[in-house]
Amino acid sequence: MNNNHQERDVYVAIADPTRRKLIRLLAEVDELPLHELTAQFDMGRTAVSKHLAILKDAGLVLARKEGRETRYRLNAAPLKEIQDWVSFYEGFWKERIAKLHLLLEEKNETRCIIRF
């Protein structure tokens, strides 16, 4: 898979903890300028800009120029793909746990019958 394709993949974009923190920060506000986002990390402006570029390529972040400043805001719509994927496995595990619960109940009933 080439690097350009990976940058557009929502899963690749959220795989990095720094980018997940950027998403969380942007989710809490309407928008933030780069310097305010950079202040939240122990890294330089260039590094934060690179993370924002990956999020932007994945469609998760929108950028707007205001004078000499670039302001960023979250576009959460692409996260729906991840929600759908996780929801499938949530249902999968709920079903497995329900089956396990029934199996345990059956074993408990069998033990009670054997004891009497």
Secondary structure, DSSP 8 states (H G I E B T S, - for coil): --HHHHHH-HHHHHSSHHHHHHHHHHHTSS-EEHHHHHTTSSS-HHHHHHHHHHHHHTTSEEEEEETTEEEEEE--TTHHHHHHHHHHHHHHHHHHHHHHHHHHHHHHHHHHHHH-
